[in-house]
Amino acid sequence: MTTSPNTKLLKNRKVIEEINRHRWIESEKAGHDIGFEKASMDWLERFSKAWMDYHMPNRKDAAAADTKSASPKKSASS
């Protein structure tokens, strides 16, 4: 069983706070409680990328470094 990036995000306390804030705002707009599940799916779809870009900027650098280190290096003498 694989773990999706969204599952990992949902373990982050700050993400849960953002989703609860989103739930409150969207519930106010709708005139009723939209629930955590709907709010989390909506937030993950609409805002998670921007949130990660701002709060986790090094994640891209780490992924790029892993890709570079995994590729074989050519020797200068070849």
GILINMO-V231102 format. One record per residue. N is the residue number from 0. RES is the residue in one small letter. PSI is psi as a letter, one per 30 degrees, with the letter a starting at -180 (none if undefined). BURIAL is I if it has 16 or more other C-alpha atoms within 10 Angstrom, else O. D_CENTER is the distance of its C-alpha to the mean C-alpha in Angstrom with 2 decimals. Layout:
BEGIN
N:RES:PSI:BURIAL:D_CENTER
N:RES:PSI:BURIAL:D_CENTER
END
This chain:
BEGIN
0:m:k:O:19.22
1:t:l:O:15.86
2:t:k:O:12.61
3:s:l:O:9.75
4:p:e:O:6.24
5:n:e:O:5.76
6:t:e:O:8.78
7:k:e:O:7.79
8:l:e:O:5.24
9:l:f:O:8.39
10:k:f:O:10.52
11:n:k:O:9.54
12:r:e:O:12.41
13:k:e:O:11.19
14:v:e:I:8.38
15:i:e:O:11.39
16:e:e:O:13.56
17:e:e:I:11.67
18:i:e:I:11.77
19:n:e:I:15.38
20:r:e:O:16.20
21:h:e:I:15.00
22:r:e:I:17.06
23:w:e:I:20.00
24:i:e:O:20.03
25:e:e:I:19.79
26:s:e:O:22.31
27:e:e:O:24.63
28:k:e:O:24.53
29:a:f:O:25.27
30:g:g:O:27.91
31:h:l:O:26.68
32:d:k:O:23.88
33:i:f:I:21.27
34:g:l:O:19.93
35:f:e:O:16.69
36:e:e:O:15.93
37:k:e:O:16.43
38:a:e:I:14.62
39:s:e:I:11.43
40:m:e:O:11.71
41:d:e:I:12.55
42:w:e:I:9.88
43:l:e:I:7.05
44:e:e:O:9.41
45:r:e:O:10.56
46:f:f:O:8.43
47:s:e:I:4.62
48:k:e:O:5.63
49:a:e:O:8.28
50:w:e:O:6.87
51:m:e:O:5.18
52:d:e:O:8.52
53:y:e:O:10.46
54:h:f:O:9.55
55:m:h:O:8.74
56:p:f:O:11.15
57:n:f:O:12.78
58:r:e:O:10.25
59:k:e:O:11.76
60:d:e:O:15.16
61:a:e:O:14.93
62:a:e:O:14.11
63:a:e:O:16.99
64:a:e:O:19.23
65:d:e:O:18.82
66:t:e:O:19.83
67:k:e:O:22.75
68:s:f:O:24.00
69:a:f:O:24.00
70:s:k:O:26.24
71:p:k:O:29.96
72:k:k:O:31.70
73:k:k:O:34.94
74:s:l:O:37.84
75:a:f:O:39.89
76:s:f:O:43.11
77:s:none:O:42.19
END
